[in-house]
Amino acid sequence: MGDVPDVQAVDTEDDYVHVRFRDPDEFDTIRTPDWAQNAAGSVRDGAEVRTGKEKGSDDWEIQSVLIPKGEDEDEAKDEAKRIVDKINS
């Protein structure tokens, strides 16, 4: 996983605040890998990380982080950034 760009969008949907780092249209495949749950859960219980395989590449990058509802969007964005930093370290 490489450097993560700035947050592109933050939306509250259903049970999560969806913090998007990359456009989903950049990817052929998007998954929620089990290995990322440890890092996500250590910052916020129930958080999920979605990774995507870039079109025309074998590289996988973080596409978005889902933070369980209960936080405002600014707090969710901060938690998502901490999760991404933890994965990239």
N, C-alpha and C positions, 0 to 999 in steps of 0.2 A: 504494500500500500504506500502510496506516495503522499506528498503534501496535500492537504485538504484546502480547497478554495473557500472563500467566504460563504456564509449562509446565503442561499438564493431566495428561499421562501420559508415561511413558518405558517402552518395551517392547523387549526384544531378540527379534528375529524373523529367521530365516534368516541372511542376510549383513549385516544392518543393526541398529543401535540406532535405533528409531523414536521421535523426540521430537515429541510432539503438542502444538500450541499451541491448536488449536480442534477441536471435535467435527466429524467428517466429515459428520454429519447436518445441519449448518448450510448445506451447499452443494448446489447442483444438479449441478455438474460439478467434478471435481478433475483437475488436470493437473500434469505435471512439465515446466515450460517450459525450453527450451534457454537462454534469456537468464539464468536464475538460476544456471546451472552455473558461470559464471565466478566469481561471488561465493562460491559454495559451495566450489568447487575451490581458491580462494585461501586458505581456512581449513583445509580437509581434503580431500585428494585422494579423489575418488570419492563425495563427499557429494552428495545430491540434495535439492531443495526441491520440495515439493508445494504448489501454490496452488489455491484453490477459488473458484468464482463463487458468491457468496452467494445463497440462495433469495430470489426476488422483487427482485433488485437486479442491476445491471450491475457491481458492485464485485467485484474479485478480491482475496483476502487470502491470506496464508501460512497453510496448514493444518498442515503438519508439515515436519520436516527429517529426512532419513535419513542417519545417520553410519555408515560402514562399521565392521563389528565389529573389535575390537582395542582399543577403549577401554572403560573401565567406564562405567556409566550416568551417573555424575556428570560425568565428563570429556566424554562425548558431549553432555550437556545444555549444558555451558559452550560447546562448539564450535557447537552449534546456535544458541545465543543470539548468538554472535559473527557467524554467517552472517546471521541476521535483521537485526542491527544494521547490517551492511555493506549489505544490500539496501535498508534504510530510509534510509540516509544519502545 
